[in-house]
């Protein structure tokens, strides 16, 4: 019972350390996530403590400073976990920045293609108009103007 309470106190202390480390590294982690990491950080030391206490009861073998090693393992674990999370977050941010840059490039290319299509349509339209006027001039036809156009079409007001 006493060991369980001490383990829970260790978890709380480790989670507070993890919370401080996350703030120092400007990571936005919720405390409950840090508490879960702290529980995982204490798992190996608890297993080692169970083995140590069993061996100590059976043989009387003692390890001085076992408690310090127990805490050191947990602290190293939580710090390592925080650094790995930070590295992953930085990697994701870099990938996101690359994606944004590629999207900008694609937008620019699409706009250029649209502009080129508009210019081609304009050129084609102008070419057709020029060809139409050239063919009329070559055949000697001119467009009737004013009253001649009304008479030729057969309509009047």
Buried (B, 14 or more C-beta within 10 A) or exposed (E): EEEEEEBEEBBEBBBBBBBEBBEEBEBEBEEEBBBBBBBBBBEEBBEBBEEBEEEEEEEEEEEEEBEEBBBEBBBEBBBEBBEEBBEEBEEEEEEEEEEEEEEEEEEEEEEEEEEEEEEEEEEEEEEEEEEEEEEEEEEEEEEEEEEEEEEEEEEEE
